[in-house]
Amino acid sequence: MHIETLKVFCDIIESGSFSFAASQNFVTQSAVSQQVRSLEEKYDCRLIERGRTGVKPTDAGQILYSAGKEIVRRFLELENRLREIGSVVGGSIRVGTVYSVGLHELPAYLTEFLRTYPAVNVHLEYLRANKIYEDLIEGKIDLGVVAYPAKRSQIVSVAFRHDELVLVVPPDSPLAKQNKVSFAQLEGQRFVGYERDISTRKAVDRILRDHGVKPHYTMEFDNVETIKRAVEIGLGVAIVPRLTVDHETARGSLKMLEFQEGVFTRPLAIIYKRGRELSPAVRKFIEVLTTHQLLPKPSEKAATERGTVENLRPERDKVEKAVS
């Protein structure tokens, strides 16, 4: 039995999904099914049962998983040590992050990392913050990059950088004639924001409350891309990380305003499971994120154009459909 097959089997049991195990091991779902069949033929017994609630191990499958998980862990530790001795940085990294960070903060660091360590395969997943913590603890991802890191006994947090928070308005808004705005001018404005359980939304509400503003939210979304589309079509104003609106302000679809009262930032952090041995690739990835200054600091002016992000027309259509 190959270690790779055993790892695939363990990933199936932990995730309850053949497709997830396939994506984590960079193989097709049919290849995963074939590996399971080969294990069942080898041991002449069923190892997995499929039902409405997902995939579950049989009694025999649970025995294989319980022993196999430790075998896989020890093998990966051995690989990491041998790679360190041979100065080889390779393998794969699974990183979970939120849209605003993954689309606008990480690309420059990913480019630098992959240029330096081309043998590493970085698999980036966009998840809600609470899901990132869950997946770290369950071993489904190696690292997370989050805003406003939560203190949890099972999680180690490493400071990454700070985002500057700014106000964005439609170009035809009366506020668009200014470069800076006071919080007093925001009283009575319609707001578009993150959903209430998202940490950035909680922080924005706290800043507004501290400055005497009671926001009226017209729409709430779980990602910054949809928030921007809503502001562009005039549904309100929004407070968002500065780097996330570089493209829109450069093309003129949004106007960005700083706050007269000062600079407000949100902290970003790299998180991983406490007690887990980090591979050389994961350690090097953390090193690049924490030691390379590849983006402007919050006090610096944003660059005019950093290139296009993914085609965002579907998000615009989604917002327009929601209000039509």
C-alpha positions in Angstrom: 0.0 0.0 0.0 1.4 3.4 -1.0 1.5 6.2 1.6 -0.2 8.5 -1.0 -3.1 6.2 -1.1 -3.4 6.0 2.6 -3.3 9.8 2.8 -6.1 10.1 0.3 -8.2 7.6 2.3 -7.6 9.6 5.5 -8.5 12.9 3.8 -11.8 11.2 2.6 -12.7 10.2 6.2 -11.8 13.6 7.7 -13.6 15.6 5.1 -16.5 13.2 4.3 -16.0 14.1 0.7 -14.3 12.3 -2.3 -14.1 15.6 -4.2 -12.4 17.4 -1.4 -9.8 14.6 -1.0 -9.2 14.8 -4.7 -8.6 18.6 -4.7 -6.3 18.3 -1.6 -4.1 15.7 -3.3 -4.2 17.2 -6.8 -5.8 14.2 -8.5 -9.2 13.5 -10.1 -12.2 12.3 -8.2 -12.2 9.1 -10.3 -8.6 8.5 -9.3 -9.7 8.8 -5.6 -12.5 6.3 -6.2 -10.0 3.9 -7.8 -7.6 4.1 -4.9 -10.4 3.3 -2.4 -11.5 0.3 -4.5 -7.9 -0.9 -4.6 -7.7 -0.8 -0.8 -11.0 -2.7 -0.5 -9.8 -5.3 -2.9 -6.5 -5.7 -1.1 -8.1 -6.2 2.3 -11.3 -7.9 0.9 -13.7 -5.8 2.9 -15.7 -2.6 2.6 -14.0 0.5 4.0 -16.4 3.3 3.2 -20.2 3.7 3.2 -21.9 6.5 1.2 -25.2 7.9 2.5 -27.3 11.0 2.4 -25.2 12.6 5.2 -22.0 12.0 3.3 -19.1 9.5 3.4 -18.5 7.4 6.6 -16.0 4.7 7.4 -17.2 1.1 8.1 -15.8 -0.6 11.2 -12.8 -1.8 9.1 -12.4 1.6 7.6 -12.3 3.2 11.0 -9.5 0.8 12.1 -7.5 1.7 8.9 -8.1 5.4 9.4 -7.1 5.4 13.1 -3.8 3.7 12.4 -3.3 5.3 9.0 -3.6 8.9 10.3 -0.6 8.4 12.6 1.4 6.7 9.8 0.8 9.6 7.4 1.7 12.1 10.1 5.0 10.4 10.8 5.8 10.0 7.1 5.2 13.7 6.5 7.4 14.6 9.4 10.1 12.4 8.0 9.8 14.0 4.6 10.1 17.5 6.1 13.3 16.6 7.9 14.9 15.0 4.9 14.0 18.1 2.8 15.5 20.3 5.3 18.7 18.3 5.3 18.8 18.4 1.5 17.8 22.1 1.4 14.9 21.2 -0.9 11.7 23.3 -0.4 8.9 21.5 -2.2 5.5 19.9 -1.7 2.2 21.7 -1.3 0.6 24.3 1.0 -3.1 24.7 1.6 -4.0 28.3 2.6 -7.4 29.4 3.7 -8.3 33.1 3.5 -11.1 35.6 3.0 -11.8 37.3 -0.4 -10.5 40.7 0.5 -7.2 39.3 1.6 -6.8 36.6 -1.1 -7.6 38.8 -4.0 -5.9 42.0 -3.0 -3.3 41.3 -0.3 -1.7 38.0 -1.1 -1.0 38.1 -4.9 2.2 40.1 -4.6 3.5 37.8 -1.8 2.4 34.6 -3.8 4.3 35.9 -6.8 7.4 36.5 -4.7 7.1 33.1 -3.0 6.6 31.1 -6.1 9.5 32.9 -7.8 11.8 31.9 -5.0 10.4 28.4 -4.4 9.0 27.2 -7.7 8.7 23.5 -6.5 6.0 24.4 -4.1 2.3 24.1 -5.1 0.2 26.7 -3.2 -3.5 25.8 -3.0 -5.6 28.9 -2.0 -9.1 28.5 -0.7 -11.6 31.3 -0.1 -13.6 30.7 3.1 -15.5 32.5 5.8 -13.3 33.4 8.8 -15.0 30.9 11.1 -14.6 28.1 8.6 -10.8 28.9 8.4 -10.4 28.3 12.1 -12.5 25.0 11.9 -10.5 23.7 8.9 -7.2 24.5 10.6 -8.1 22.6 13.7 -9.4 19.6 11.6 -6.2 19.6 9.6 -7.9 20.4 6.3 -5.6 23.5 5.6 -2.1 24.3 6.7 -2.4 28.1 7.2 -5.0 30.8 7.4 -4.7 34.5 6.7 -7.5 36.4 8.5 -8.5 39.9 9.7 -8.9 40.7 13.4 -7.4 37.3 14.5 -9.4 35.6 17.3 -7.6 34.3 20.4 -8.0 30.6 20.6 -6.0 28.1 22.6 -5.5 25.7 19.7 -4.4 28.5 17.2 -1.1 30.3 16.9 -1.3 33.8 15.4 1.5 35.7 13.7 1.1 39.4 12.8 1.1 40.0 9.0 0.2 43.6 8.2 -2.4 46.3 8.6 -5.0 47.5 6.1 -6.1 51.1 6.0 -9.9 51.5 6.1 -11.4 54.1 3.7 -14.9 55.2 2.6 -16.0 54.5 -1.0 -18.9 56.3 -2.7 -20.3 56.4 -6.2 -18.7 59.0 -8.4 -21.9 61.0 -8.7 -22.3 61.2 -4.9 -22.0 64.7 -3.4 -19.3 63.3 -1.1 -17.2 62.4 -4.2 -16.3 66.1 -4.6 -14.1 65.7 -1.5 -10.8 63.8 -0.8 -11.5 63.5 2.9 -14.7 63.1 4.9 -15.6 63.6 8.5 -17.7 61.1 10.4 -20.3 63.9 11.0 -21.0 63.9 7.3 -21.9 60.2 7.4 -24.9 60.6 9.7 -28.0 59.7 7.6 -26.0 58.1 4.8 -27.1 54.7 3.5 -24.5 52.0 4.1 -23.6 48.8 2.3 -21.5 46.5 4.5 -20.3 43.1 5.4 -22.7 40.7 7.2 -23.1 41.3 10.9 -21.1 38.2 12.0 -17.9 39.2 10.0 -15.1 40.7 12.1 -14.5 43.7 9.8 -18.2 44.6 10.0 -18.0 44.5 13.8 -14.9 46.7 13.7 -16.5 49.2 11.3 -19.6 49.5 13.4 -17.4 50.1 16.5 -15.5 52.9 14.7 -18.8 54.5 13.6 -20.3 54.2 17.0 -17.3 55.7 18.7 -17.7 58.8 16.4 -21.4 59.2 17.0 -22.7 57.7 13.8 -25.6 55.2 13.8 -25.3 53.5 10.3 -28.4 52.5 8.3 -27.5 49.5 6.2 -29.4 48.9 3.0 -27.6 45.7 2.0 -25.2 43.3 3.6 -22.9 40.8 1.9 -20.2 38.2 2.8 -17.5 39.6 0.6 -16.0 42.9 -0.5 -16.4 42.3 -4.2 -20.2 42.3 -4.0 -20.1 45.3 -1.6 -18.2 47.3 -4.2 -20.6 46.4 -7.0 -23.5 47.6 -4.8 -21.8 50.9 -4.1 -21.1 51.4 -7.8 -24.8 51.2 -8.7 -25.7 53.7 -6.0 -27.1 51.5 -3.2 -25.0 53.3 -0.5 -21.5 54.0 0.7 -19.1 51.5 2.3 -16.1 51.4 4.5 -13.6 48.9 3.1 -9.9 48.1 3.1 -8.0 50.6 0.8 -6.2 48.0 -1.3 -9.5 46.4 -2.3 -10.6 49.5 -4.3 -7.4 50.4 -6.2 -8.8 49.1 -9.4 -12.2 50.8 -9.1 -10.8 54.2 -8.1 -8.3 54.0 -11.0 -11.0 53.4 -13.6 -13.4 56.0 -11.9 -16.2 53.7 -11.0 -15.7 54.5 -7.3 -14.4 57.5 -5.4 -12.2 56.8 -2.3 -12.2 59.2 0.7 -9.9 59.2 3.7 -11.2 60.2 7.2 -10.4 63.6 8.5 -10.2 62.2 12.0 -7.2 60.0 11.2 -6.1 56.7 9.9 -8.1 53.6 10.9 -6.7 50.1 10.2 -7.6 46.5 10.5 -4.9 43.9 11.5 -4.2 40.9 9.4 -2.6 37.7 10.8 -1.3 34.3 9.7 -2.7 31.5 11.8 -1.9 27.8 12.1 -2.8 25.0 14.5 -0.8 24.9 17.7 1.5 21.8 18.1 1.4 21.0 14.4 4.9 20.5 12.8 5.2 23.0 9.9 6.8 21.8 6.7 9.8 23.7 5.3 7.5 25.1 2.6 5.0 26.4 5.1 7.7 28.0 7.2 9.2 29.7 4.1 5.7 30.9 3.2 5.3 32.5 6.6 8.8 34.0 6.3 7.9 35.7 3.0 4.7 37.1 4.3 6.3 38.5 7.5 9.7 39.8 6.2 9.0 41.1 2.7 7.5 44.6 2.3 5.7 44.2 -1.0 2.7 46.4 -0.4 2.4 50.1 0.7 1.9 50.8 4.3 -1.5 52.2 5.5 -0.2 55.7 5.6 1.1 55.6 2.0 -1.1 56.5 -1.0 -2.5 53.6 -2.9 -0.9 52.8 -6.3 -3.0 53.9 -9.3 -3.3 50.5 -11.0 -2.1 47.1 -10.0 -3.7 45.2 -12.9 -7.0 43.6 -13.2 -8.5 41.1 -10.8 -10.9 38.5 -12.0 -13.9 39.4 -14.2 -16.4 40.9 -11.8 -19.3 41.3 -14.1 -21.2 38.4 -12.5 -21.1 40.1 -9.1 -22.5 43.3 -10.7 -25.3 41.3 -12.3 -25.9 39.5 -8.9 -26.4 42.8 -7.1 -28.6 44.4 -9.9 -30.8 41.2 -9.9 -31.1 41.4 -6.1 -32.6 44.9 -6.2 -34.6 44.7 -9.4 
